[in-house]
Amino acid sequence: MRSASVTRKTAETSILVEINLDGSGVYDNQTGVGFFDHMLDQLSRHSLIDFTIRAEGDYHIDDHHTVEDTGIALGQALVQALGDKKGIRRYGECHLAMDDAQVRCALDLSARPFLICNLDVPTQKIGTFDTELVREFFQALSTHGGITLHIDKLHGFNSHHIVEAAFKAVARALRHAVETDPRKADAIPSTKGAL
């Protein structure tokens, strides 16, 4: 089973993340941040990775620590579930359209974290959610998941559509990257012999 469970407790947050890479996109996400839960649901559904996420945070301050620490724990869970990465495709990409928004994602499960995030979200809020937290989440996911992650908005003027398209594009790219390559199911996808 390519699955993992990660618990992260700090003075600011308490996070539990459980994932199954070989799932069907079943999710049960409760972070206390409504829009963020909606985005995590999209990430699970479109990657076909099962997610159960529970988070409690210092909401009286803001949602920053909850969103960031969830990204950290999810990245750590991905690393744990992937193990030595034998047999995975490693790379994934997606151009995703959602109404006015088109977002492109390319990623590499390289163990070399790097984030390029060019979303240019036009509003500071989506409901009560701070849109600057989108980058914070992807930065945490990239850093702690060892992912080279590029996300670019090609078009879009509606903030909700742009952010949702980004999460869905990352999900679709991740789905491809974690899948087993039937032509090389017994090999680590690197000339180095390790990732």
C-alpha positions as CSV (number, residue, x, y, z in Angstrom):
1,M,0.0,0.0,0.0
2,R,1.4,3.4,-1.0
3,S,-0.2,5.2,1.9
4,A,0.9,7.4,4.8
5,S,-0.2,9.1,7.9
6,V,1.4,12.2,9.3
7,T,0.7,14.1,12.5
8,R,2.1,17.6,13.1
9,K,1.6,19.4,16.3
10,T,2.9,22.8,17.2
11,A,1.9,25.7,19.5
12,E,0.0,27.1,16.5
13,T,-1.7,24.1,14.9
14,S,-2.6,20.4,15.2
15,I,-2.7,18.6,11.8
16,L,-3.5,15.0,10.8
17,V,-3.0,14.0,7.2
18,E,-3.8,10.5,5.8
19,I,-3.4,9.7,2.1
20,N,-3.6,6.7,-0.2
21,L,-1.8,7.2,-3.6
22,D,-3.7,4.3,-5.1
23,G,-7.2,5.5,-4.1
24,S,-10.1,6.9,-6.2
25,G,-10.2,10.5,-5.0
26,V,-12.2,9.9,-1.9
27,Y,-11.8,12.8,0.6
28,D,-12.8,14.0,4.0
29,N,-11.1,17.3,4.7
30,Q,-11.9,19.5,7.7
31,T,-9.4,22.3,8.4
32,G,-11.8,24.9,9.8
33,V,-11.1,27.0,6.6
34,G,-14.0,26.6,4.3
35,F,-12.5,27.7,0.9
36,F,-9.3,25.8,1.7
37,D,-11.3,22.6,2.4
38,H,-13.0,23.1,-1.0
39,M,-9.5,23.3,-2.7
40,L,-8.2,20.2,-0.8
41,D,-11.3,18.4,-2.0
42,Q,-10.4,19.3,-5.6
43,L,-6.8,18.2,-5.0
44,S,-7.9,14.8,-3.8
45,R,-10.7,14.3,-6.4
46,H,-8.7,15.2,-9.4
47,S,-5.4,13.4,-8.4
48,L,-7.3,10.3,-7.4
49,I,-5.4,10.3,-4.1
50,D,-7.6,9.6,-1.1
51,F,-7.3,12.4,1.6
52,T,-8.4,12.5,5.2
53,I,-7.2,15.8,6.7
54,R,-8.0,17.2,10.1
55,A,-6.6,20.6,11.2
56,E,-7.1,22.9,14.1
57,G,-5.3,26.2,14.2
58,D,-5.0,29.6,15.7
59,Y,-7.9,31.0,13.7
60,H,-8.2,34.0,16.2
61,I,-5.0,35.2,14.5
62,D,-5.7,34.2,10.9
63,D,-5.7,31.1,8.7
64,H,-2.0,31.4,7.7
65,H,-0.5,28.8,10.1
66,T,-3.3,26.3,9.4
67,V,-2.9,26.5,5.6
68,E,0.9,26.4,5.7
69,D,1.1,23.6,8.2
70,T,-1.4,21.5,6.2
71,G,0.9,21.9,3.2
72,I,3.9,20.8,5.2
73,A,2.1,17.7,6.5
74,L,0.7,16.8,3.1
75,G,4.1,17.1,1.5
76,Q,5.6,14.9,4.2
77,A,2.9,12.4,3.7
78,L,3.6,12.3,-0.1
79,V,7.3,11.6,0.6
80,Q,6.4,8.8,3.0
81,A,3.8,7.2,0.7
82,L,6.2,7.4,-2.3
83,G,9.0,5.6,-0.5
84,D,12.0,5.1,-2.9
85,K,9.8,6.2,-5.8
86,K,10.5,3.0,-7.7
87,G,8.2,2.6,-10.7
88,I,6.6,6.0,-10.7
89,R,6.3,8.2,-13.8
90,R,7.9,11.1,-11.8
91,Y,6.8,13.9,-14.1
92,G,3.4,15.4,-14.6
93,E,1.8,18.3,-16.4
94,C,-1.6,19.7,-17.1
95,H,-3.2,22.7,-18.9
96,L,-6.5,23.2,-17.2
97,A,-9.4,25.4,-18.3
98,M,-12.1,26.6,-15.9
99,D,-14.4,29.1,-17.4
100,D,-12.3,32.3,-17.8
101,A,-9.2,30.8,-16.2
102,Q,-6.5,28.6,-17.8
103,V,-3.7,27.4,-15.6
104,R,-0.7,25.4,-16.5
105,C,1.2,23.1,-14.1
106,A,4.3,21.1,-14.6
107,L,6.0,19.2,-11.8
108,D,8.8,16.8,-11.0
109,L,8.9,14.5,-7.9
110,S,12.6,15.1,-7.9
111,A,13.4,15.5,-4.2
112,R,14.6,19.0,-5.3
113,P,12.0,21.4,-4.1
114,F,11.5,24.6,-6.1
115,L,8.4,26.6,-6.6
116,I,7.4,28.9,-9.5
117,C,3.9,30.3,-8.8
118,N,2.7,32.9,-11.2
119,L,-1.1,33.1,-10.5
120,D,-1.6,36.9,-10.2
121,V,-4.9,36.5,-8.3
122,P,-6.7,39.9,-8.8
123,T,-8.4,40.0,-5.3
124,Q,-6.9,39.8,-1.8
125,K,-9.9,37.7,-0.6
126,I,-12.1,34.9,-1.8
127,G,-14.9,35.1,0.7
128,T,-12.9,35.3,4.0
129,F,-9.9,33.4,2.5
130,D,-6.7,35.4,2.0
131,T,-5.5,34.6,-1.6
132,E,-1.9,35.1,-0.6
133,L,-2.2,31.8,1.3
134,V,-2.4,29.9,-2.1
135,R,1.3,30.5,-2.6
136,E,2.0,29.7,1.0
137,F,0.3,26.3,0.6
138,F,2.1,25.4,-2.6
139,Q,5.4,26.5,-1.1
140,A,5.0,24.2,1.9
141,L,3.8,21.3,-0.3
142,S,6.8,21.8,-2.7
143,T,9.4,22.2,0.1
144,H,8.3,19.3,2.2
145,G,7.2,17.0,-0.7
146,G,10.5,17.5,-2.5
147,I,8.6,18.7,-5.6
148,T,9.8,21.0,-8.4
149,L,6.5,22.7,-9.0
150,H,5.7,25.3,-11.7
151,I,2.2,26.9,-11.8
152,D,1.3,29.6,-14.3
153,K,-1.9,31.4,-15.0
154,L,-2.3,31.9,-18.7
155,H,-5.7,33.6,-18.6
156,G,-8.3,34.5,-16.0
157,F,-10.0,37.4,-14.2
158,N,-12.2,35.6,-11.6
159,S,-10.2,34.9,-8.4
160,H,-12.1,31.8,-7.5
161,H,-11.8,30.3,-10.9
162,I,-8.0,31.0,-11.1
163,V,-7.3,29.4,-7.7
164,E,-9.5,26.4,-8.3
165,A,-8.0,25.9,-11.7
166,A,-4.6,25.9,-10.1
167,F,-5.5,23.3,-7.5
168,K,-7.1,21.1,-10.2
169,A,-4.1,21.5,-12.5
170,V,-1.7,20.5,-9.7
171,A,-3.9,17.5,-8.9
172,R,-4.0,16.3,-12.5
173,A,-0.2,16.7,-12.8
174,L,0.3,14.9,-9.5
175,R,-2.0,12.1,-10.6
176,H,0.2,11.3,-13.6
177,A,3.5,11.7,-11.7
178,V,2.6,9.2,-8.9
179,E,1.2,6.6,-11.2
180,T,3.2,3.4,-11.9
181,D,4.8,3.4,-15.3
182,P,4.0,0.0,-16.7
183,R,7.1,0.0,-18.9
184,K,9.4,0.7,-15.9
185,A,7.6,-0.6,-12.8
186,D,10.7,-2.0,-11.3
187,A,13.0,1.0,-11.8
188,I,13.7,4.3,-10.1
189,P,13.1,7.0,-12.8
190,S,16.5,8.6,-12.7
191,T,19.9,7.9,-14.2
192,K,21.3,8.4,-10.7
193,G,19.5,5.4,-9.5
194,A,17.9,7.4,-6.6
195,L,15.5,10.3,-6.1
